[in-house]
Amino acid sequence: MIATLSFLKIARISAFLLLTILFCGCSVFMAMKGKPDANLTMLDIGQERSIVIVKPGPAS
């Protein structure tokens, strides 16, 4: 009975560590793979809405 409990405890800790490593690795990969930000330097204060929508394009 004691051997079973220690095995379950080790299995639970191992599963937790494995999932933690996988999720951290996944978030780092997704952050590195992300799309580049739109170039908003061409926009000026006071421009008409139609011009602002045409320059960077519609939201995706």
C-alpha positions in Angstrom: 0.0 0.0 0.0 2.8 2.4 0.9 4.6 1.6 -2.4 1.5 2.4 -4.4 1.0 5.7 -2.7 4.6 6.8 -3.3 4.3 5.7 -6.9 1.2 7.7 -7.4 2.8 10.7 -5.7 5.9 10.4 -8.0 3.6 10.0 -11.1 1.5 13.0 -10.2 4.6 15.2 -9.6 6.2 14.0 -12.9 3.0 14.7 -14.8 2.8 18.2 -13.3 6.4 19.0 -14.2 6.0 17.6 -17.8 2.9 19.7 -18.4 4.5 22.8 -16.9 7.5 22.5 -19.2 5.3 21.9 -22.3 3.1 24.9 -21.6 6.0 27.2 -21.0 7.7 26.0 -24.1 4.5 26.5 -26.1 4.1 30.1 -25.0 7.7 30.9 -25.8 7.3 29.4 -29.3 4.1 31.3 -30.0 5.6 34.5 -28.9 8.6 34.1 -31.2 6.4 33.1 -34.1 4.0 36.0 -33.8 3.1 38.3 -36.6 5.0 41.6 -36.9 3.1 44.7 -35.8 1.5 47.0 -38.3 3.5 50.1 -39.3 1.4 53.0 -37.8 4.0 55.7 -38.4 2.2 56.8 -41.6 -0.9 57.8 -39.6 -1.4 61.4 -38.5 -3.6 63.0 -35.9 -6.8 64.4 -37.5 -6.9 62.2 -40.5 -10.3 61.1 -41.8 -11.5 57.6 -40.7 -11.7 56.3 -44.3 -8.0 57.2 -44.9 -7.0 55.6 -41.6 -8.8 52.3 -42.5 -7.4 52.2 -46.0 -3.7 52.7 -45.1 -3.1 49.7 -42.8 -5.9 47.7 -44.2 -8.9 46.0 -42.6 -8.6 44.2 -39.3 -8.0 40.5 -39.7 
